[in-house]
Amino acid sequence: MMTTTSILAATIAAVAAAALPSSATAATPAPTCTGAPSYLVSFHFRWSQATHPDSFVPSAHFSPIVVAAHTAAYTMWLPAGYATPGMKDVAETGSTAALSTSLAEYEAAGHVSSWGTGAPAAVPPFSTETLTVQVNGTSGASLLSGSSMLAPSPDWFVGMSRVELCNGSTWLTAARGRLALVDAGTDSGTTLTAVDVATVPPTAIREFGAFDFPQLGRGYGTWVAEKI
């Protein structure tokens, strides 16, 4: 026979179980890749008068790319998050100095396995820049992130965030995708050559819609990561 206390306990347990989302009962297994392979990461830029006739200026260019292989404990940038000082500098000026300092600190702490920045010279439109990074299965550094400023612009950049290179227990041979166009949320300018207008307080990072200005239905390039 169930007592009043046991009936109450069973009822509470049933209510709690019903309140759990379905994802709570079937968590996705964490990647378990081993080894530390290297990946050649390429940014294929696409920005010219021909590709973007309604959102192109003669001084158009991209800043040197920054790419990192890291664990879930590190985030370069993330939609709905807020720009770090390093990402603010990349998005507003193209400078990679502060972001490089942060990456070095996370590398020393074991959360970034490998990272690099592009050449000091600006990357011209409609070109490719590549870097090599090394992932690390032992440390869990199987995520890939990267960024490059769309310049000139208020605080807009292109890149990818937290791409998983480990499929269960197998490293991907290759991964690819579009270079997302992103607003860092730190400057309120609305045109490519707008004067600096600091956004106070900063707003959350957001990706531009496919047909928002300055994309207008035409992306700014693609990225590819190839295991070497």
C-alpha positions in Angstrom: 0.0 0.0 0.0 1.3 3.4 -0.9 1.5 6.0 1.9 0.5 9.6 1.5 4.2 10.5 1.4 5.1 8.0 -1.3 2.1 9.1 -3.4 3.3 12.7 -3.1 6.8 11.8 -4.1 5.7 9.8 -7.1 3.5 12.7 -8.2 6.4 15.2 -8.0 8.7 12.9 -9.9 6.1 12.4 -12.7 5.5 16.2 -13.0 9.3 16.8 -13.1 9.8 14.2 -15.8 7.0 15.7 -17.9 8.6 19.2 -17.6 11.9 18.0 -19.1 12.5 18.9 -22.7 13.0 15.9 -25.0 16.7 16.9 -25.5 17.3 16.4 -21.8 16.5 12.7 -22.0 18.7 12.0 -25.1 21.9 14.1 -25.0 24.1 14.1 -28.1 27.3 12.2 -27.4 30.4 14.3 -27.3 32.9 13.9 -30.2 35.6 11.4 -29.4 38.2 11.8 -32.2 41.8 11.0 -31.4 45.0 12.5 -32.8 45.9 16.0 -33.9 45.5 16.4 -37.6 46.1 19.6 -39.4 43.6 21.5 -41.6 44.2 23.9 -44.4 41.6 26.6 -44.0 40.8 28.9 -47.0 38.7 32.0 -47.2 37.4 32.5 -50.7 36.4 36.2 -50.9 33.8 37.5 -53.3 33.3 41.3 -53.5 33.6 43.3 -56.7 31.6 45.8 -58.7 30.3 42.9 -60.8 29.2 40.7 -57.9 27.8 43.5 -55.7 26.8 46.4 -57.9 24.6 48.0 -55.3 27.0 47.6 -52.3 30.5 48.1 -53.5 32.9 51.0 -53.0 36.3 51.5 -54.7 38.2 51.0 -51.4 36.6 47.6 -50.8 38.8 45.0 -49.2 39.0 42.4 -46.4 41.3 42.4 -43.4 43.8 39.6 -42.7 41.9 36.5 -41.7 42.1 35.0 -38.1 41.5 31.3 -37.7 41.5 29.1 -34.6 41.0 25.5 -33.6 39.6 25.3 -30.1 37.6 23.6 -27.4 34.0 24.5 -26.4 35.6 26.7 -23.6 36.6 29.3 -26.2 34.4 31.4 -28.4 35.7 33.8 -31.0 32.3 35.1 -31.8 28.7 33.8 -31.7 25.4 35.1 -32.9 23.4 36.5 -30.0 26.6 36.9 -27.9 28.6 40.1 -27.5 31.8 41.1 -29.2 35.0 40.7 -27.1 37.5 43.6 -27.3 39.5 41.6 -29.8 36.5 41.0 -32.1 35.4 44.6 -31.7 38.9 45.6 -33.1 38.7 43.1 -35.9 35.1 44.2 -36.9 35.8 48.0 -36.7 39.4 48.4 -37.8 40.6 45.0 -39.1 43.3 44.9 -36.4 44.1 41.4 -35.1 46.4 42.5 -32.3 43.9 42.2 -29.3 42.3 39.1 -30.6 45.8 37.5 -31.1 46.6 38.3 -27.5 43.4 36.7 -26.3 44.0 33.6 -28.5 47.5 33.2 -27.0 46.1 33.3 -23.5 43.5 30.7 -24.3 46.2 28.6 -26.0 48.3 28.7 -22.8 45.3 27.6 -20.8 44.8 24.6 -23.2 41.5 25.8 -24.8 43.0 26.7 -28.2 45.1 24.1 -29.9 46.3 26.2 -32.8 45.6 29.6 -34.4 47.0 32.0 -37.0 46.5 35.3 -38.7 46.9 36.3 -42.3 49.5 38.5 -43.9 49.7 42.1 -42.7 48.6 43.4 -46.2 44.9 43.7 -46.8 43.3 41.0 -48.9 41.9 42.4 -52.1 38.4 41.5 -53.2 37.7 38.4 -55.2 40.7 36.5 -53.8 41.7 33.7 -51.5 43.7 33.6 -48.2 44.7 30.4 -46.4 46.0 29.4 -43.0 46.9 26.0 -41.5 45.6 25.1 -38.0 46.0 21.9 -36.0 43.0 20.3 -34.1 43.5 18.1 -31.0 41.2 15.3 -30.1 42.8 14.7 -26.7 42.1 18.2 -25.5 38.7 18.3 -27.2 39.9 21.1 -29.6 37.8 20.0 -32.6 36.0 23.3 -33.2 37.0 25.8 -35.9 36.3 29.6 -35.9 37.4 32.4 -38.1 36.8 36.0 -39.0 37.8 38.9 -41.3 36.6 42.5 -41.5 34.5 43.6 -44.4 36.2 46.9 -45.1 35.2 49.7 -45.2 32.2 49.1 -42.9 31.0 50.3 -39.4 31.6 46.9 -37.6 30.8 44.2 -40.1 32.8 41.1 -40.7 32.6 37.7 -42.3 33.5 34.3 -40.9 32.4 31.0 -39.4 31.8 30.1 -35.7 32.4 26.8 -33.8 32.4 24.5 -36.8 32.7 20.9 -35.5 35.4 18.9 -37.4 34.9 15.7 -35.5 32.0 13.5 -36.7 31.5 11.1 -33.8 35.0 9.4 -33.7 36.1 10.4 -37.2 37.8 13.6 -38.4 36.1 15.2 -41.4 38.1 15.0 -44.6 36.7 18.4 -45.5 34.2 20.9 -44.3 32.9 24.0 -46.1 30.3 26.7 -45.9 29.4 30.3 -46.7 31.2 33.2 -45.0 28.5 34.6 -42.8 28.1 38.3 -42.9 27.9 39.6 -39.3 27.2 42.8 -37.4 29.4 43.0 -34.3 26.9 45.3 -32.5 29.5 47.9 -31.5 28.9 50.6 -34.2 25.6 52.0 -35.3 26.6 53.0 -38.9 24.3 51.8 -41.6 26.4 52.3 -44.7 29.8 51.0 -45.8 31.5 54.4 -45.4 29.4 55.7 -42.5 31.3 57.8 -39.8 32.0 56.0 -36.5 29.0 56.0 -34.2 29.7 53.9 -31.2 26.7 51.7 -30.1 26.3 52.3 -26.3 25.6 49.9 -24.8 26.7 47.4 -27.4 24.0 45.1 -28.9 24.2 41.4 -29.5 26.1 40.0 -32.5 23.8 39.2 -35.4 24.0 37.7 -38.8 22.7 39.8 -41.7 19.7 38.4 -43.5 20.4 37.1 -47.0 18.7 40.1 -48.6 19.7 42.8 -46.1 22.0 45.6 -47.1 24.9 45.2 -48.0 24.4 41.5 -48.9 21.3 42.1 -51.1 21.1 38.4 -52.0 24.8 38.1 -52.9 27.2 36.5 -50.3 30.7 37.6 -49.7 32.4 34.3 -50.1 32.9 30.8 -48.8 35.3 29.0 -46.5 36.8 25.5 -46.8 38.7 23.4 -44.3 40.7 20.4 -45.8 42.4 17.8 -43.7 46.1 17.6 -44.8 
